[in-house]
């Protein structure tokens, strides 16, 4: 639904700029990492799982997601990628004039500092290397919008920063080790979340081409983009077979619910093919991602 009559720099304007619906994507990798750690903590001492560290991981993920959303909103408008007249996706705060550029710059500084403050104590639980990981998250939150997304490398960053790093580091902070199961689970999670970027870039492929934004959809074409969308969901399920091999059959079986929904959304994208109507598929993809996270986490915790 289109938002109208938004007062500049109002609470409602900032809420829209923060894009609260994207927080589910930030939560899922941490959920899976925590579920893996909690399931494996029974092999360690009774107090192996730390709830304070778990809360800090989730809060840091939320803060970084909001920070990245502000950065994306600001730089896409400044670079001319977001145009209030031609944009097909959900409206953006700076492009619509809901938030001024000066206020957004201050908000970016604030949320970046807040994420650092939240993340710094994680060094007490995971070691000083967590500071380096946090610094990388901040740096690439800027580089994604300003450079990598224009080079067709956004999908790679999603795999790393919505899969490998959050799942693996969340697990490592709890148990101070890594396993192949965790690594494969993190890659599966990254593939699932990349579906959101794929449908977003599929919708914007014509505008991105004109703006010189060479996303993977612009490079490969619409038909290949459709197959990529379907493929990441199937790939995640295949990688999820590692759960069964490590004694968690439900964590492999329950995500089949996600796969069914993912296929339905793929067919809807294929039918709609272009235009603002694809925003419906964007919302469905976000829902599917959250369902995947719930299915995997419950499967790990129930057995």
BAFI-3210 file (N, C-alpha, C; in Angstrom, 3 decimals, decimal comma, padded with zeros to 6 digits):
// residues 303
n [1|2|3|4|5|6|7|8|9|10|11|12|13|14|15|16|17|18|19|20|21|22|23|24|25|26|27|28|29|30|31|32|33|34|35|36|37|38|39|40|41|42|43|44|45|46|47|48|49|50|51|52|53|54|55|56|57|58|59|60|61|62|63|64|65|66|67|68|69|70|71|72|73|74|75|76|77|78|79|80|81|82|83|84|85|86|87|88|89|90|91|92|93|94|95|96|97|98|99|100|101|102|103|104|105|106|107|108|109|110|111|112|113|114|115|116|117|118|119|120|121|122|123|124|125|126|127|128|129|130|131|132|133|134|135|136|137|138|139|140|141|142|143|144|145|146|147|148|149|150|151|152|153|154|155|156|157|158|159|160|161|162|163|164|165|166|167|168|169|170|171|172|173|174|175|176|177|178|179|180|181|182|183|184|185|186|187|188|189|190|191|192|193|194|195|196|197|198|199|200|201|202|203|204|205|206|207|208|209|210|211|212|213|214|215|216|217|218|219|220|221|222|223|224|225|226|227|228|229|230|231|232|233|234|235|236|237|238|239|240|241|242|243|244|245|246|247|248|249|250|251|252|253|254|255|256|257|258|259|260|261|262|263|264|265|266|267|268|269|270|271|272|273|274|275|276|277|278|279|280|281|282|283|284|285|286|287|288|289|290|291|292|293|294|295|296|297|298|299|300|301|302|303]
n.u [000,848|000,571|002,288|001,235|001,216|003,329|005,045|007,963|010,947|009,628|008,474|007,128|008,196|010,861|010,490|009,570|011,833|013,632|012,811|011,305|010,342|012,481|013,926|013,401|014,926|017,422|017,276|017,017|019,565|020,949|019,165|019,353|022,073|022,149|020,360|021,744|023,999|022,835|021,732|024,061|025,315|024,842|026,803|028,803|029,887|027,418|026,814|027,425|026,006|025,329|023,086|023,131|025,113|023,808|021,593|022,938|024,078|021,775|020,743|022,857|022,762|020,253|020,721|022,763|021,393|019,430|021,157|022,427|020,189|019,605|021,969|021,779|019,426|020,191|022,536|021,666|019,773|021,317|023,052|021,318|019,972|017,607|014,622|011,892|009,839|010,215|010,762|010,131|009,991|009,231|008,620|011,233|012,795|014,489|014,282|011,582|011,409|010,743|012,626|015,271|018,402|020,526|019,641|019,538|022,233|023,203|021,753|022,817|025,420|024,802|023,495|025,524|027,458|025,946|025,616|028,269|028,733|026,952|027,987|030,651|030,981|030,813|033,304|034,193|033,096|033,609|036,226|038,977|038,957|036,374|036,035|037,302|035,604|033,224|034,031|034,411|031,757|030,629|032,160|031,565|028,856|028,680|030,177|028,663|026,344|027,575|029,467|029,772|027,184|026,771|028,461|027,569|028,039|026,598|025,156|027,122|028,024|025,740|025,686|027,946|027,586|025,007|024,897|027,407|029,008|027,161|025,812|027,931|029,624|027,897|027,498|030,160|030,770|029,324|030,265|032,927|034,124|034,108|032,184|031,672|028,982|027,889|029,086|027,990|025,311|025,284|025,845|023,579|021,644|022,452|021,916|019,118|018,356|019,411|017,561|015,790|017,207|017,522|014,873|014,286|016,185|015,418|012,922|013,741|015,307|015,321|015,420|017,777|019,634|019,605|020,600|023,178|023,731|025,020|023,705|023,477|021,272|020,932|023,255|023,005|020,441|016,804|015,510|017,488|017,735|015,299|015,612|017,755|016,610|014,818|016,730|018,335|016,719|016,290|018,940|019,543|017,995|019,205|021,792|020,967|020,750|022,820|022,048|020,512|022,447|023,879|022,304|019,881|017,155|014,639|015,336|016,105|013,815|011,546|012,084|011,164|008,645|009,118|010,357|008,249|006,604|008,409|008,629|006,018|006,050|008,038|006,732|004,771|006,286|007,287|004,932|003,965|006,162|007,133|007,238|005,476|003,869|005,390|006,250|004,618|005,599|008,044|007,381|006,323|008,603|010,192|008,607|008,835|011,542|011,646|010,033|011,628|013,796|012,478|011,660|014,102|015,339|013,485|013,566|016,169|016,086|014,086|014,889]
n.v [-001,192|002,231|004,852|007,955|011,518|011,838|013,247|015,201|013,843|012,693|010,415|008,321|008,492|007,744|005,166|003,911|004,266|002,642|000,134|-002,173|-004,717|-006,032|-006,977|-009,575|-011,053|-010,429|-011,641|-014,421|-015,798|-015,601|-016,881|-019,529|-020,060|-019,888|-021,937|-024,173|-024,030|-024,268|-026,821|-028,346|-027,763|-029,533|-031,362|-030,223|-028,474|-027,723|-024,959|-024,006|-022,651|-019,266|-016,872|-014,091|-013,417|-014,463|-012,744|-010,343|-010,929|-011,072|-008,463|-006,960|-007,815|-006,808|-004,026|-003,601|-004,244|-002,232|-000,044|-000,624|-000,391|002,360|003,409|002,388|003,642|006,353|006,542|005,367|007,204|009,559|008,731|008,525|006,197|005,575|006,812|008,838|008,851|006,775|004,482|001,111|-000,526|-000,725|002,472|004,838|006,576|008,926|009,511|010,100|012,317|012,090|011,880|014,058|014,618|015,472|014,741|011,984|011,344|011,858|009,938|007,602|007,733|007,520|004,989|003,332|003,705|002,766|000,061|-000,756|-000,359|-002,209|-004,563|-004,715|-005,874|-008,563|-009,500|-010,316|-012,784|-014,215|-013,690|-011,521|-011,498|-011,096|-008,380|-007,645|-008,966|-007,556|-005,025|-005,548|-006,050|-003,488|-001,969|-003,266|-002,868|-000,315|-000,541|-002,321|-000,952|001,261|000,239|-002,727|-003,702|-002,536|-003,877|-006,399|-008,080|-008,295|-010,546|-012,307|-011,022|-011,256|-014,028|-014,198|-012,284|-012,654|-015,254|-017,068|-015,513|-014,495|-016,891|-018,722|-017,225|-016,634|-019,199|-019,845|-017,963|-018,972|-021,672|-021,763|-023,099|-024,675|-026,438|-028,727|-029,043|-026,650|-024,832|-025,627|-025,255|-022,499|-021,645|-022,600|-021,012|-018,478|-018,766|-018,994|-016,449|-014,893|-015,092|-013,007|-010,750|-011,461|-011,464|-008,813|-007,535|-008,667|-007,518|-004,841|-004,791|-003,440|-000,675|-000,709|-001,380|000,928|002,717|001,920|-000,071|-003,011|-005,617|-009,140|-010,106|-008,253|-008,818|-011,571|-011,889|-011,997|-014,569|-016,349|-015,288|-015,992|-018,789|-018,847|-017,857|-019,945|-021,946|-021,267|-021,827|-024,592|-025,436|-024,731|-026,561|-028,952|-028,624|-028,598|-031,233|-031,999|-031,749|-034,015|-035,999|-035,434|-036,181|-034,759|-035,097|-033,818|-031,177|-031,266|-032,160|-030,516|-027,995|-028,526|-027,566|-024,865|-025,004|-025,745|-023,455|-021,633|-022,506|-022,009|-019,206|-018,671|-019,509|-017,580|-015,253|-015,812|-015,735|-013,064|-011,475|-008,762|-005,317|-003,353|-005,128|-007,246|-006,696|-007,958|-010,552|-010,081|-009,596|-012,124|-013,688|-012,757|-013,652|-016,421|-016,817|-016,348|-018,438|-020,578|-020,208|-020,655|-023,325|-024,750|-024,081|-025,067|-027,757|-028,411|-028,038|-029,687|-032,320]
n.w [000,000|-000,847|000,754|002,002|002,697|004,585|007,182|007,048|008,299|010,433|013,041|011,817|009,263|009,746|010,644|008,334|006,762|008,083|007,360|008,604|007,863|006,745|008,830|009,501|007,745|008,747|011,189|010,762|010,035|012,485|014,185|013,205|013,647|016,456|017,130|016,176|017,853|020,402|020,224|019,954|022,305|024,316|024,304|025,650|028,644|031,194|031,197|028,695|026,689|026,177|027,087|027,132|025,275|023,060|022,819|022,280|019,779|018,185|018,471|017,408|014,770|013,986|014,309|012,421|010,093|009,914|009,750|007,285|005,642|005,856|004,745|002,135|001,284|001,316|-000,421|-002,837|-003,639|-003,882|-005,899|-007,973|-008,520|-007,225|-008,141|-007,698|-009,542|-011,404|-009,956|-009,149|-006,954|-003,344|-001,858|-001,108|001,572|001,334|-001,408|-001,610|-000,078|002,543|004,516|005,178|003,456|005,063|007,617|007,261|006,888|009,458|010,845|009,792|010,802|013,514|013,761|012,877|014,880|017,040|016,375|016,597|019,328|020,430|019,346|020,247|022,924|022,275|021,795|024,223|024,502|022,156|021,500|020,438|017,695|016,921|016,827|014,471|012,677|013,114|012,228|009,510|008,769|009,059|007,194|004,751|004,633|003,709|001,316|-000,175|-001,222|-002,442|-004,233|-004,760|-005,446|-007,890|-009,499|-009,929|-007,820|-005,580|-004,786|-003,954|-001,656|-000,096|000,392|002,005|004,127|005,017|005,419|005,732|007,656|009,794|010,692|011,232|012,957|015,076|016,069|016,726|018,717|020,819|021,236|020,554|018,396|015,117|012,652|009,868|009,428|010,385|008,619|006,081|006,661|006,969|004,379|003,071|004,292|003,378|000,628|000,644|001,590|-000,402|-002,389|-001,996|-002,821|-005,482|-006,581|-006,186|-007,820|-010,228|-010,672|-010,972|-013,236|-015,772|-015,129|-013,641|-015,594|-017,187|-015,346|-015,091|-013,298|-012,835|-012,093|-011,292|-012,640|-014,686|-016,076|-016,774|-017,758|-017,920|-018,019|-017,141|-014,628|-013,458|-013,293|-011,574|-009,242|-008,598|-008,315|-006,064|-003,896|-004,150|-003,984|-001,330|000,093|-000,663|000,431|003,040|003,647|005,196|007,841|008,398|008,180|010,439|012,542|012,752|011,498|011,212|010,756|008,180|006,893|007,596|006,297|003,731|003,557|003,256|000,712|-000,961|-000,797|-001,840|-004,495|-005,391|-005,240|-007,101|-009,467|-009,533|-009,885|-012,424|-013,871|-013,506|-014,225|-014,859|-013,646|-011,079|-009,762|-009,009|-006,492|-004,721|-004,803|-003,710|-001,042|-000,430|-000,716|001,395|003,495|003,041|003,586|006,346|007,227|006,461|008,238|010,687|010,358|010,088|012,540|014,454|013,738|014,476|017,219|018,222|018,022]
ca.u [000,000|001,381|002,242|001,065|001,149|004,345|005,722|009,414|011,732|008,740|008,680|006,630|009,166|012,037|010,072|009,563|013,226|014,308|012,326|011,202|010,089|013,755|014,560|013,264|016,104|018,562|017,100|017,086|020,893|021,276|018,305|019,909|023,336|021,842|019,747|022,845|024,837|022,077|021,626|025,375|025,846|024,670|028,054|029,760|029,457|026,027|026,640|028,093|025,203|025,235|021,921|023,495|025,789|022,782|020,831|023,817|024,179|020,536|020,656|023,852|022,233|019,191|021,317|023,482|020,415|018,868|022,243|022,572|019,019|019,807|023,050|021,218|018,453|020,916|023,434|020,927|019,149|022,380|023,595|020,288|019,373|016,231|013,901|010,522|008,893|010,399|011,013|009,104|009,938|008,674|009,152|012,374|012,598|015,166|013,719|010,249|011,481|010,276|013,777|016,233|019,725|021,345|019,166|019,912|023,662|023,352|021,201|023,801|026,498|024,271|023,257|026,832|028,044|025,134|025,969|029,604|028,586|026,302|028,831|031,953|031,048|030,914|034,716|034,364|032,598|034,167|037,622|039,237|038,668|035,022|036,148|037,601|034,385|032,308|034,546|034,102|030,318|030,402|032,785|030,858|027,528|028,864|030,672|027,619|025,546|028,385|030,335|029,575|025,891|026,873|029,350|026,973|028,616|025,740|024,757|028,255|028,017|024,629|026,134|028,938|027,145|023,719|025,031|028,627|029,446|026,253|025,548|029,160|030,121|026,963|027,829|031,511|030,715|028,776|030,984|034,348|034,580|033,347|032,003|031,191|027,529|027,636|029,483|027,005|024,065|025,429|025,726|022,162|020,946|022,797|021,181|017,706|018,189|019,748|016,339|015,196|017,949|017,268|013,569|014,385|016,924|014,610|011,916|014,374|016,352|015,365|015,906|019,182|020,431|019,713|021,397|024,531|023,870|025,156|023,383|023,605|020,122|021,259|024,316|022,609|019,148|015,630|015,230|018,492|017,398|014,218|016,177|018,597|015,696|014,385|017,899|018,871|015,867|016,599|020,295|019,510|017,443|020,241|022,812|020,364|020,881|023,842|021,390|020,129|023,681|024,374|021,328|018,752|016,328|013,564|015,906|016,154|012,472|010,641|012,261|010,436|007,506|009,670|010,607|006,955|006,217|009,378|008,253|004,805|006,441|008,756|005,734|004,094|007,232|007,323|003,668|003,885|007,346|007,699|006,372|005,306|003,157|006,389|006,443|003,899|006,527|009,088|006,837|006,226|009,954|010,574|007,859|009,427|012,830|011,380|009,530|012,808|014,508|011,700|011,670|015,431|015,576|012,651|014,088|017,391|015,802|013,140|015,598]
ca.v [000,000|003,424|005,751|009,356|012,485|011,557|014,461|015,081|013,479|012,262|009,057|007,407|008,524|006,959|003,767|003,433|004,245|001,503|-001,065|-003,229|-006,038|-006,671|-007,504|-011,037|-011,567|-010,288|-012,540|-015,841|-016,418|-015,693|-017,947|-020,830|-020,212|-020,148|-023,269|-025,133|-023,982|-024,803|-028,261|-028,963|-027,420|-030,677|-032,115|-029,441|-028,273|-027,280|-023,528|-023,669|-021,695|-017,995|-016,136|-012,684|-013,376|-014,712|-011,497|-009,357|-011,305|-010,700|-007,002|-006,466|-008,101|-005,829|-002,695|-003,555|-004,264|-000,886|000,797|-000,899|000,167|003,810|003,649|002,103|004,695|007,600|006,513|005,111|008,469|010,463|008,228|008,560|004,878|005,682|007,948|008,761|008,685|005,518|003,357|000,073|-001,135|000,082|003,828|005,068|007,788|010,096|009,796|010,656|013,525|011,828|012,142|014,913|014,015|015,786|013,910|010,602|011,214|011,766|008,648|006,581|007,809|007,049|003,545|002,680|003,720|001,898|-001,323|-001,015|-000,439|-003,489|-005,672|-004,756|-006,863|-009,936|-009,879|-010,981|-014,147|-014,890|-013,337|-010,253|-011,613|-010,597|-006,961|-007,616|-009,357|-006,419|-003,968|-005,958|-005,855|-002,055|-001,536|-003,805|-002,260|000,849|-000,954|-003,012|000,012|002,205|-000,387|-004,119|-003,937|-002,046|-004,777|-007,726|-008,897|-008,220|-011,889|-012,869|-010,419|-011,844|-015,343|-014,027|-011,495|-013,150|-016,697|-017,544|-014,779|-014,498|-018,231|-019,304|-016,452|-016,841|-020,516|-019,792|-017,183|-019,827|-022,926|-021,563|-024,087|-024,694|-027,768|-028,719|-028,869|-025,218|-024,173|-025,918|-024,601|-021,071|-021,465|-022,792|-019,807|-017,411|-018,993|-018,677|-014,998|-014,285|-015,055|-011,676|-009,853|-011,860|-010,975|-007,356|-007,165|-009,091|-006,459|-003,566|-005,049|-002,418|000,574|-000,907|-001,341|002,325|003,420|001,370|-000,978|-004,303|-006,738|-010,436|-010,243|-007,448|-009,513|-012,882|-011,836|-012,302|-016,002|-016,930|-014,813|-016,845|-020,084|-018,628|-017,747|-021,312|-022,744|-021,023|-022,542|-026,020|-025,611|-024,665|-027,830|-029,977|-028,404|-028,931|-032,655|-032,186|-031,882|-035,417|-036,749|-035,150|-036,571|-033,831|-035,326|-032,833|-029,947|-031,473|-032,420|-029,376|-026,964|-028,836|-026,636|-023,656|-025,241|-025,716|-022,047|-021,003|-022,878|-021,253|-017,816|-018,682|-019,568|-016,286|-014,319|-016,163|-015,296|-011,590|-011,200|-007,428|-004,274|-003,179|-006,284|-008,164|-006,400|-009,012|-011,677|-009,666|-009,858|-013,570|-014,210|-012,440|-014,606|-017,744|-016,821|-016,486|-019,803|-021,449|-020,074|-021,332|-024,778|-025,269|-023,918|-026,043|-029,094|-028,613|-028,008|-030,739|-033,610]
ca.w [000,000|-000,957|001,895|001,638|003,793|005,594|007,601|006,908|009,488|011,515|013,530|010,781|008,173|010,151|010,698|006,952|006,296|008,727|006,674|009,620|007,279|006,411|010,039|009,534|007,060|009,645|012,330|010,392|010,196|013,910|014,706|012,828|014,374|017,870|017,235|016,028|019,062|021,542|020,018|020,179|023,635|025,233|024,307|026,424|030,029|031,290|030,959|027,433|025,920|026,889|026,588|026,925|023,980|022,045|022,653|021,641|018,365|017,510|018,451|016,461|013,437|013,732|014,162|011,153|009,009|009,829|009,267|005,853|004,969|005,783|003,785|000,817|000,987|001,069|-001,577|-004,070|-004,049|-004,316|-007,168|-009,001|-008,748|-006,748|-008,704|-007,194|-010,637|-012,147|-009,061|-009,132|-005,641|-002,264|-001,826|-000,239|002,368|000,774|-002,731|-001,432|000,729|003,900|005,375|004,486|003,299|006,237|008,725|006,982|007,168|010,917|011,267|009,419|011,799|014,790|013,742|012,768|016,226|017,890|016,044|017,162|020,784|020,720|018,938|020,921|024,014|021,767|021,883|025,520|024,371|020,994|021,277|019,767|016,270|016,677|016,490|013,037|011,971|013,198|011,354|008,139|008,573|008,883|005,941|003,588|004,580|002,832|000,006|-000,930|-001,971|-003,206|-005,231|-005,141|-006,096|-009,261|-010,233|-009,980|-006,750|-004,405|-004,371|-003,212|-000,323|000,650|000,856|003,067|005,272|005,509|005,548|006,370|008,848|010,955|011,211|011,772|014,104|016,184|016,613|017,294|019,955|021,866|021,499|020,234|017,421|013,871|012,077|008,497|009,469|010,535|007,377|005,045|007,075|006,710|002,939|002,758|004,753|002,452|-000,617|000,884|001,706|-001,690|-003,207|-001,838|-003,713|-006,871|-007,037|-006,201|-009,027|-011,365|-010,865|-011,340|-014,237|-016,828|-014,530|-013,265|-016,828|-017,583|-014,333|-015,077|-012,166|-013,495|-011,218|-011,965|-013,539|-015,857|-016,814|-017,274|-018,418|-017,101|-017,946|-016,247|-013,290|-012,957|-012,928|-010,396|-008,099|-008,268|-007,952|-004,717|-002,956|-004,260|-003,463|000,133|000,584|-000,861|001,466|004,326|003,914|006,240|009,147|008,542|008,402|011,789|013,554|012,860|010,300|011,082|010,207|006,733|006,367|007,768|005,264|002,503|003,564|002,631|-000,709|-001,641|-000,891|-002,733|-005,866|-005,705|-005,477|-008,388|-010,531|-009,561|-010,517|-013,845|-014,465|-013,493|-015,062|-014,737|-013,111|-009,632|-009,204|-008,451|-005,064|-004,000|-004,722|-002,776|000,286|-000,246|-000,541|002,777|004,332|002,860|004,294|007,779|007,425|006,401|009,506|011,730|010,115|010,421|013,979|015,183|013,461|015,262|018,660|018,608|018,124]
c.u [000,879|001,184|002,128|001,042|002,092|005,066|007,232|010,087|010,866|009,071|008,240|007,606|010,382|011,706|010,074|010,979|013,984|013,920|012,213|010,952|011,384|014,416|014,407|014,459|017,355|018,493|017,373|018,485|021,291|020,446|018,913|021,225|023,116|021,245|020,807|023,680|024,112|021,960|022,942|025,916|025,706|025,924|029,147|029,270|028,075|025,823|027,291|027,331|024,975|024,118|022,222|024,179|024,786|021,986|021,661|023,971|022,943|020,417|021,647|023,366|021,143|019,772|022,033|022,514|019,802|019,911|022,418|021,392|019,139|020,866|022,538|020,266|019,164|021,690|022,713|020,232|020,194|022,933|022,571|019,650|017,913|015,612|012,437|009,506|008,981|010,576|009,841|008,926|009,286|009,357|010,274|012,305|013,234|014,562|012,354|010,255|010,963|011,375|014,770|017,595|020,604|020,952|019,568|021,398|023,917|022,844|022,158|024,943|026,042|024,099|024,564|027,491|027,287|025,464|027,321|029,541|027,958|027,250|030,125|032,012|031,142|032,354|035,003|033,974|033,275|035,616|037,760|038,956|037,264|035,033|036,427|036,366|033,387|032,731|034,257|032,624|030,005|030,934|031,977|029,409|027,564|029,247|029,611|026,866|026,396|029,220|029,856|028,252|025,904|027,727|028,796|027,477|027,772|025,363|025,871|028,275|026,881|025,037|027,083|028,330|025,735|023,732|026,242|028,951|028,435|025,992|026,789|029,656|029,205|027,250|029,175|031,535|030,220|029,710|032,465|034,925|033,736|033,243|031,548|029,684|027,179|027,964|028,440|025,654|024,116|025,306|024,272|021,348|021,210|022,055|019,713|017,486|018,531|018,539|015,676|015,882|017,656|015,939|013,556|015,081|016,190|013,571|012,548|015,329|016,448|015,899|017,380|020,095|020,655|020,606|022,834|024,803|023,853|024,942|023,508|022,439|020,356|022,282|023,822|021,294|018,019|015,398|016,217|018,225|016,293|014,748|017,073|017,741|015,248|015,557|018,409|018,030|016,142|017,979|020,348|019,003|018,477|021,333|022,282|020,372|021,926|023,221|021,021|021,351|024,222|023,302|020,169|017,842|015,229|014,071|016,100|014,756|011,537|010,832|011,640|009,160|007,927|009,817|009,306|006,494|007,128|009,024|006,994|005,147|007,187|007,762|004,983|004,982|007,257|006,071|003,596|004,959|007,936|006,694|006,244|004,607|004,123|006,689|005,694|004,816|007,692|008,644|006,732|007,600|010,456|009,873|008,481|010,748|012,610|010,874|010,684|013,569|013,804|011,780|013,011|015,667|014,764|013,158|015,332|017,098|014,916|013,826|017,075]
c.v [001,236|004,316|007,188|010,208|012,138|012,856|014,248|014,849|013,106|010,843|008,040|007,335|007,661|005,476|003,160|003,319|003,050|000,172|-002,259|-004,629|-006,770|-007,300|-009,022|-011,680|-011,465|-011,302|-014,000|-016,443|-016,586|-016,785|-019,318|-021,088|-020,542|-021,536|-024,360|-025,200|-024,589|-026,319|-028,964|-028,717|-028,569|-031,548|-031,414|-029,344|-027,647|-025,814|-023,080|-022,611|-020,440|-017,145|-014,663|-012,522|-013,584|-013,444|-010,434|-009,658|-010,854|-009,180|-006,393|-006,672|-007,102|-004,438|-002,563|-003,533|-002,872|000,091|000,634|-000,330|001,682|004,161|003,463|003,204|005,976|007,553|006,200|006,375|009,437|010,052|008,193|007,229|004,856|006,952|007,806|008,474|007,297|004,291|002,393|-000,528|-000,246|001,447|003,964|006,469|009,028|010,492|010,465|011,969|013,341|012,127|012,993|014,232|014,276|014,920|012,450|010,366|011,077|010,423|007,514|006,553|007,219|005,537|002,757|002,593|002,787|000,436|-001,693|-001,177|-001,774|-004,649|-005,810|-005,768|-008,310|-010,422|-010,596|-012,452|-014,913|-014,576|-012,048|-010,308|-011,129|-009,108|-006,809|-007,971|-008,202|-005,283|-004,280|-005,737|-004,383|-001,594|-002,004|-003,358|-001,023|000,403|-001,658|-002,028|000,864|001,551|-001,772|-004,382|-003,485|-002,971|-006,202|-008,652|-008,875|-009,586|-012,576|-012,321|-010,953|-013,206|-015,216|-013,390|-011,814|-014,668|-017,059|-016,827|-014,851|-015,879|-018,786|-018,561|-016,579|-018,164|-020,468|-019,042|-018,037|-020,976|-022,886|-022,660|-023,949|-026,127|-027,628|-028,529|-027,387|-024,479|-024,386|-025,276|-023,103|-020,763|-021,626|-021,564|-018,641|-017,536|-018,603|-017,169|-014,298|-014,226|-013,682|-010,671|-010,174|-011,318|-009,454|-006,878|-007,579|-008,026|-005,191|-003,676|-003,960|-001,092|000,459|-000,821|000,106|003,112|002,917|000,466|-002,409|-005,470|-008,036|-010,680|-009,443|-008,175|-010,788|-012,871|-012,342|-013,801|-016,718|-016,510|-015,629|-018,194|-019,973|-018,547|-019,141|-022,121|-022,510|-021,736|-024,029|-026,309|-025,609|-025,973|-028,948|-029,845|-028,771|-030,412|-032,956|-032,346|-033,341|-036,265|-036,559|-035,360|-035,626|-033,977|-034,288|-031,516|-030,047|-031,592|-031,207|-028,285|-027,296|-027,998|-025,334|-023,855|-025,186|-024,274|-021,295|-021,279|-022,126|-019,794|-017,689|-018,672|-018,247|-015,233|-014,547|-015,675|-013,773|-010,994|-009,794|-006,464|-004,301|-004,360|-007,298|-007,864|-007,400|-010,208|-011,359|-009,941|-011,347|-014,194|-013,953|-013,380|-015,996|-017,875|-017,051|-017,895|-020,802|-021,409|-020,782|-022,849|-025,389|-025,210|-024,912|-027,459|-029,419|-028,744|-029,168|-032,100|-033,383]
c.w [000,000|000,264|001,398|002,888|004,945|005,933|007,589|008,257|010,695|011,942|012,482|009,608|008,507|010,232|009,292|006,400|006,863|008,095|007,634|009,056|006,950|007,635|010,163|008,845|007,901|010,779|011,979|010,540|011,661|014,573|014,440|013,559|015,840|018,060|017,106|017,299|020,257|021,445|020,343|021,580|024,623|025,293|025,114|027,864|030,044|030,928|029,652|026,649|026,751|026,284|026,361|025,570|022,844|021,762|021,940|020,146|017,594|017,405|017,468|015,029|013,058|013,470|012,826|009,974|008,815|009,288|007,756|005,062|004,813|004,737|002,359|000,366|000,561|-000,249|-002,882|-004,556|-004,591|-005,677|-008,294|-009,314|-008,314|-007,307|-008,312|-008,298|-011,281|-011,249|-009,043|-007,746|-004,607|-002,196|-000,801|000,353|001,754|-000,571|-002,631|-000,643|002,141|004,919|004,579|004,427|004,516|007,426|008,508|007,237|008,662|011,439|010,940|010,425|013,126|014,806|013,587|014,138|017,162|017,639|016,643|018,674|021,184|020,449|019,706|022,064|023,538|021,751|023,203|025,436|023,233|020,698|020,475|018,270|015,924|016,346|015,002|012,214|011,966|012,285|009,893|007,817|008,297|007,531|004,734|003,526|003,685|001,419|-000,829|-001,819|-002,901|-004,308|-005,681|-005,854|-007,545|-010,136|-010,335|-008,899|-005,479|-003,870|-003,573|-001,787|000,529|001,216|002,048|004,308|005,757|005,641|006,370|007,676|009,996|011,547|011,909|013,011|015,312|016,873|017,340|018,630|021,115|022,234|021,129|019,334|016,164|013,376|010,625|008,432|009,551|009,238|006,279|005,372|006,791|005,225|002,490|003,133|003,806|001,135|-000,471|000,905|000,396|-002,611|-003,137|-002,749|-005,176|-007,369|-007,089|-007,480|-010,301|-011,689|-011,453|-012,526|-015,310|-016,301|-014,149|-014,486|-017,272|-016,628|-014,271|-013,899|-012,708|-012,542|-012,002|-012,921|-014,812|-016,723|-017,486|-018,042|-017,537|-016,940|-017,028|-014,809|-012,658|-012,494|-011,700|-009,137|-007,651|-007,722|-006,553|-003,661|-002,958|-003,679|-001,950|000,733|000,449|000,202|002,851|004,636|004,974|007,621|009,418|008,876|009,808|012,858|013,750|011,639|010,109|010,480|008,697|006,126|006,460|006,719|003,912|002,405|002,885|001,129|-001,509|-001,847|-001,862|-004,196|-006,295|-006,021|-006,800|-009,547|-010,657|-010,212|-012,029|-014,561|-014,570|-014,394|-014,918|-014,115|-011,594|-008,976|-008,598|-006,985|-004,187|-003,782|-003,793|-001,346|000,576|-000,016|000,869|003,756|004,252|003,606|005,782|008,099|007,371|007,722|010,646|011,582|010,510|011,937|014,799|014,963|014,252|016,756|019,117|018,751|018,342]
res [x|x|x|x|x|x|x|x|x|x|x|x|x|x|x|x|x|x|x|x|x|x|x|x|x|x|x|x|x|x|x|x|x|x|x|x|x|x|x|x|x|x|x|x|x|x|x|x|x|x|x|x|x|x|x|x|x|x|x|x|x|x|x|x|x|x|x|x|x|x|x|x|x|x|x|x|x|x|x|x|x|x|x|x|x|x|x|x|x|x|x|x|x|x|x|x|x|x|x|x|x|x|x|x|x|x|x|x|x|x|x|x|x|x|x|x|x|x|x|x|x|x|x|x|x|x|x|x|x|x|x|x|x|x|x|x|x|x|x|x|x|x|x|x|x|x|x|x|x|x|x|x|x|x|x|x|x|x|x|x|x|x|x|x|x|x|x|x|x|x|x|x|x|x|x|x|x|x|x|x|x|x|x|x|x|x|x|x|x|x|x|x|x|x|x|x|x|x|x|x|x|x|x|x|x|x|x|x|x|x|x|x|x|x|x|x|x|x|x|x|x|x|x|x|x|x|x|x|x|x|x|x|x|x|x|x|x|x|x|x|x|x|x|x|x|x|x|x|x|x|x|x|x|x|x|x|x|x|x|x|x|x|x|x|x|x|x|x|x|x|x|x|x|x|x|x|x|x|x|x|x|x|x|x|x|x|x|x|x|x|x|x|x|x|x|x|x|x|x|x|x|x|x]
***
